[in-house]
Amino acid sequence: MRPNCESCARDLPPDGEAYVCSYECTWCAACRNGFPGPACPNCGGDLQRRPTRVVRPADG
């Protein structure tokens, strides 16, 4: 998963709200809400909420 928004470069934490398309274009919710339609502006793919990544403690 990409660590930041492709539009505004905002850091996207693993458990935060972000959107991705089938080509893994990645957007924060604020930028996504500014798009004129439901498709990715880069590739035209369907945008969906990015699944969260479970943060596991380091082995020690």
C-alpha positions as CSV (number, residue, x, y, z in Angstrom):
1,M,0.0,0.0,0.0
2,R,1.2,3.4,-0.8
3,P,2.0,5.6,2.3
4,N,0.6,8.9,1.0
5,C,-2.0,10.5,-1.1
6,E,-1.1,11.0,-4.8
7,S,-2.8,14.4,-4.9
8,C,-1.8,16.2,-1.7
9,A,1.0,14.0,-0.4
10,R,-0.7,13.6,3.0
11,D,0.6,10.7,5.0
12,L,-2.0,7.9,5.2
13,P,-1.7,5.8,8.3
14,P,-2.3,2.0,7.9
15,D,-5.7,2.3,9.8
16,G,-6.8,5.6,8.3
17,E,-9.4,6.3,5.6
18,A,-8.0,6.1,2.1
19,Y,-9.2,5.1,-1.3
20,V,-7.5,2.9,-4.0
21,C,-8.4,1.6,-7.5
22,S,-7.4,-1.6,-9.2
23,Y,-4.1,0.0,-10.3
24,E,-3.4,1.0,-6.7
25,C,-3.7,4.7,-7.2
26,T,-4.1,6.0,-3.7
27,W,-6.0,9.0,-2.4
28,C,-6.9,10.5,1.0
29,A,-10.6,10.9,1.7
30,A,-10.5,14.7,1.4
31,C,-9.0,14.6,-2.2
32,R,-11.4,11.7,-3.1
33,N,-14.4,13.7,-2.1
34,G,-13.3,16.5,-4.4
35,F,-13.3,14.3,-7.6
36,P,-16.1,15.0,-10.0
37,G,-17.2,11.4,-10.2
38,P,-16.7,7.9,-8.7
39,A,-13.8,6.9,-10.9
40,C,-10.0,7.3,-10.4
41,P,-8.8,10.5,-12.1
42,N,-5.5,8.8,-13.1
43,C,-6.8,5.6,-14.8
44,G,-10.6,5.6,-14.7
45,G,-10.7,2.6,-12.3
46,D,-13.4,2.1,-9.6
47,L,-12.3,3.7,-6.3
48,Q,-12.9,1.6,-3.1
49,R,-12.0,2.2,0.5
50,R,-8.5,0.8,1.1
51,P,-8.5,-2.2,3.5
52,T,-6.7,-1.5,6.8
53,R,-3.4,-3.0,7.6
54,V,-3.0,-4.7,10.9
55,V,0.0,-3.3,12.8
56,R,1.8,-6.1,14.6
57,P,4.3,-5.6,17.4
58,A,7.9,-6.3,16.6
59,D,9.2,-9.7,17.5
60,G,11.3,-9.5,20.5
